[in-house]
């Protein structure tokens, strides 16, 4: 899983609010344009976004490998029928295009995660959603960005520990049971520690967040976002 990496790329220098707006616009355009030509244009745009963050497309695809497997099976399930002709190619193609647009959205999201610090994301969300709802939403997004890599690391340690103790010889069901039970137990322990840490640090509804400032670099991003938002109406 990719996480925030400090850097000086174009993607890092773009304001977090512009990046959030672009993600929303890109997702809307991806669901509005389901044709091959529309997805081809969005594919080029997704590659440009990855290039602006200096992320290899292969690395980005590897980071989303788990949902990628599920999305790859979806067209096969959609194409299958319970009777003759047994395989419906048209249904499979429609589902494949739908799965592909989800992949494009995930690729753009990886660029955002790598180039945007969690505190900047929180500041951008609280700017867009004023009041306590924005604070709660910003906290949730910030914690997700910080918490998921830690949980993934915990699961990998559990798998390594099971393998070191000869767990590879156990049945798949037994290994899944061990990983599930230990993973949930460790997740709850970390959640309790997180709650205690927030209380110890006098968690506040009005934290001091990093200042957000738009630059000339944000103008093209805002313009492209506007085109993507209006494209379903064209």
N, C-alpha and C positions, 0 to 999 in steps of 0.2 A: 504494500500500500504506500502510495506517495504521500509525503507530508511537506509542510512548508520548508523551503530551503532559501535562506537569505541570498540575495544576488543583486546584480545590476542590469538585468535584462530589460527589454522593453516592457515585458509583462509585469515585472516588478515595479516599474516606474509609473504605470497607469494607476489612477486613483481607484480605490476599492469600490466606490460607488459606481463608477463607469463599468467596471468589470462585472459587478452584480447585474446591472442593467443589461449588459451585453448577453450574459448567460440567460436571462429571462427572455430576451428578444430572440436569441438563437433557438431556445426550446420551443417557443411559439411558432417560429418559422419552420422548424423541423416537423412539427405535428401538422402544420398547414399544407406543406408541400411534400406530398408523398410520391410524386412522380420521379422517374429515374433522373431526369434533367435537373429537377429541383434538388434532389439529394446529391447530385454530382457537384453542384455549386456549393452546397453546404459542406461537402467533403473537402473541397479546396479551402474553404474558409476555416474549417477545423484544423487543417494542416498548417495554415498561416498562424493560427492561434498557438499551436504547439511550437512552431518555429520561433514565435516571439518570446516564448518562455524557455527556449533551448531544451525542449524535451523530445527525445526520440519517439516517433510513433510506436515503435516496437516496445519501448519501455512503458509507454502509456497503456498499450494494449495488455501488457503483462500485469500491470497494476490492477486492471479490471477483469482479470482472467476468469474469476468465479462467475460474475454475471454474464460474461461473454459466453461461457459454456451453456448456460441456461437459454440465452438468446439464440444460440446456434441450434438448439434442439427444437425451439418453437416452430420454425418452418416445417420440420419433419413431422411434428405432431399435427400441424394444421393440414398438411397435404394428405395425411392418411384418412381413409374412409372405411366405413364398416361393410361396404359392399362394392360391387363393380362401379367404377374402374379401379378401386382400391387406392389409387393415388390421384389426387386432384392438384395438378401443377399450378393452376391459377391461384388457388387458395394458398399454396406454399409460397408463391412469389409475393403475394400481398403481405403475408406474415413476415417474409424475409425482409421486405422493404421497411416494415414497421419496426422490426428488430434492429435494422441497420441505423435508423434514425435515433434510436435509443443509444446505440454505440457512439454516434457522433456527439450526442449531448454529454455522455460520460467522458469522452475525450476532452471536450472543452472544459468540463468540470475539473479534470485533473490539472489542467494548466492553471486554473484559478487557485486550486489548493496549494500548488507548489509555489506560486508567486505572491500569495496573500497571507500575511500573518493573521492568526486567529483574532488578535486584538483589533486589527484593522477591519476584519469582517464584522466584528461586534459593533464597532463604531459606525460602520456603514449601515448596518441594519437598524441601529437605534436612531440614526439620522433619518432613515426612510420611514420608520414606524415610531412615531413619538409616544412618549408616556411609558407607563410600566409594561404594557404589552410588548413594546419594542425592546425594553430591557430584558424581559423574560426570553423573548425570541433570540436576542443577541447572545445571552448567556448560554442558551441551549446550543446554538450553532458553534460557539466558541468551545464549549465542553466536548462536543462531538469531534471537532477537529483535533482536540488534545487527547481525548480518551480512547478513540478507536485504535490509533497506532499502539497504545499501551496494551490494550486488550489483545490485539493481534500478536504482540510480542509475548504476552502471557500464554496464549494458546500454543505458540511455537515452542516455548519452554516446556509446556506440559507434554507435547508430542515427543520432544527430544528425551524427556525423562522417562516416558513410557517405553520408547525404543531402547534406551540404555538398560532398562530392566527386563529386556526380552519381550516387550509387548508386541513386537512384530509377529510373533508366533501365535498370538491370541486371535480370536475370530474378529471379523469386522464389527460385529455388533458389540462385542466386549470393548473394543478400542473406542468406538463411538460413545459408549456409555461412560467410560472413564473420562474421555475428553470433555463430554458434556457436563458431567457432574462436577469435575474439578474446575472447568472453565466458569460455570455459573457461580460456584463457591468463591473463586478468586475475584470474579466481577463484583459480587456483593461486598467483599472485603474492601476492594478498592473504592467502591462507592461510599462506604462508611468512612473511609479515610478522607475521601474528597470532601464529604459533608463536614467532618471535623476540622479539616484544614480551612474551609471557607469560614466556619464559625470563629476559628482561632485568629483569622486575619480580618475579623470584623467586616464580613461581606456587606457591601453597600449597594444601594440602588443607584447611587450617583458616583460611579468610579471615575477616575481620571483616565480618559481614553486618549489614544494618539490623535493629534489634529489631522483632519483630512483637507487637502488642498488640491483643487483642480489645476491642471496645467494645459498648455497647448497640445500636449501629447494625447489628452483625453478627447479632444474635439473629433478626430476621425473615428474613435470608438463610439462616441455618442451618435455620430452621423450614421455609421453602419448599423447601430442598434435601432435607430429610427427607421431606416430602410427595411430592416428585418421585421419590425413591428407592423409596418404598412404593407409589406409584401402580400399577406393573405388577402388584402382588399383589392389588389391589382388584378 
